[in-house]
Amino acid sequence: QVQLVESGGGLVQAGGSLRLSCAASGIIFRLNAMGWYRQAPGKQRELVAAITSGGSTNYADSVKGRFTISRDNAKNTVYLQMNSLKPEDTAVYYCNLETITWSAARNNYWGQGTQVTVSS
């Protein structure tokens, strides 16, 4: 089993920055894609940013140029650097990752979520 522990959320003023971290632990043969999603009250969960095992990234249009996703494979950790935060970025942020087992099976895991609140 794989466990994900998120950290770094909090309250920040508009224009400020936060850095989210998500560390995976457990039996991990190989990490595949990793990503961050968010869910605001009354809205569906949406993809914020993703990064492949090779380091290719993609971002939601709403965060392009402000957020940066990165990963440290040695630490099984994915990060989300969030700059120029806006009130509309307020949401619970969830990390997500896919692992590949020794038998080539793919498993998907979610973090517990961390609250990000941006005040105007």
SVG drawing of the C-alpha trace seen along z (x, -y; Angstrom):
<svg xmlns="http://www.w3.org/2000/svg" viewBox="-22 -42 39 51">
<polyline fill="none" stroke="black" stroke-width="0.4" points="0.0,0.0 1.1,-3.6 0.5,-6.5 0.6,-10.2 1.2,-13.0 0.5,-16.5 1.7,-19.7 2.1,-23.4 -1.4,-24.7 -2.7,-27.6 -4.0,-31.2 -2.3,-33.8 -3.2,-37.2 -3.8,-37.7 -0.5,-38.1 1.3,-35.8 2.9,-32.4 2.6,-29.0 4.5,-25.7 2.7,-22.4 4.5,-19.1 3.2,-15.6 5.4,-12.7 4.7,-9.1 5.7,-6.2 5.2,-2.5 6.1,0.2 6.8,-1.7 8.3,0.1 8.1,-2.8 6.4,-6.2 4.6,-7.3 2.7,-10.5 2.1,-12.8 -0.3,-15.7 -2.2,-18.2 -6.0,-18.7 -8.2,-21.1 -11.8,-21.3 -13.6,-24.5 -16.9,-24.5 -19.7,-23.6 -17.4,-22.8 -16.0,-19.6 -12.5,-18.5 -10.2,-19.8 -6.7,-19.2 -4.3,-22.0 -0.9,-20.6 0.6,-17.3 4.1,-16.0 5.2,-12.8 7.9,-10.4 10.1,-12.1 9.4,-15.6 6.9,-16.8 4.4,-19.2 1.0,-20.5 -1.1,-23.1 -4.7,-24.3 -5.0,-27.5 -6.0,-29.4 -2.7,-28.7 -0.2,-28.9 2.6,-31.3 1.8,-31.4 2.2,-27.7 5.1,-25.4 5.0,-21.6 8.1,-19.6 9.1,-16.3 12.0,-14.7 12.1,-11.0 14.7,-10.2 12.3,-11.4 9.1,-10.2 7.8,-13.8 5.9,-16.2 5.7,-19.9 3.5,-22.7 4.9,-26.2 2.0,-28.7 2.8,-32.3 0.6,-35.4 -2.2,-33.7 -5.8,-34.9 -8.9,-34.5 -10.2,-32.1 -7.4,-29.7 -9.0,-29.0 -9.8,-25.3 -8.8,-22.0 -5.7,-20.8 -5.2,-17.0 -2.1,-15.3 -2.5,-12.3 0.0,-9.8 0.2,-6.6 2.5,-3.8 3.5,-0.9 4.1,2.4 6.7,5.1 4.0,6.9 3.2,3.7 -0.1,3.1 -1.0,-0.6 -2.4,-1.9 -3.7,-5.4 -3.6,-7.1 -4.9,-10.3 -3.6,-12.5 -5.9,-13.6 -6.1,-17.1 -4.8,-20.4 -6.7,-23.7 -5.5,-26.7 -7.3,-30.0 -6.4,-33.2 -7.9,-36.4 -8.6,-39.5"/>
</svg>
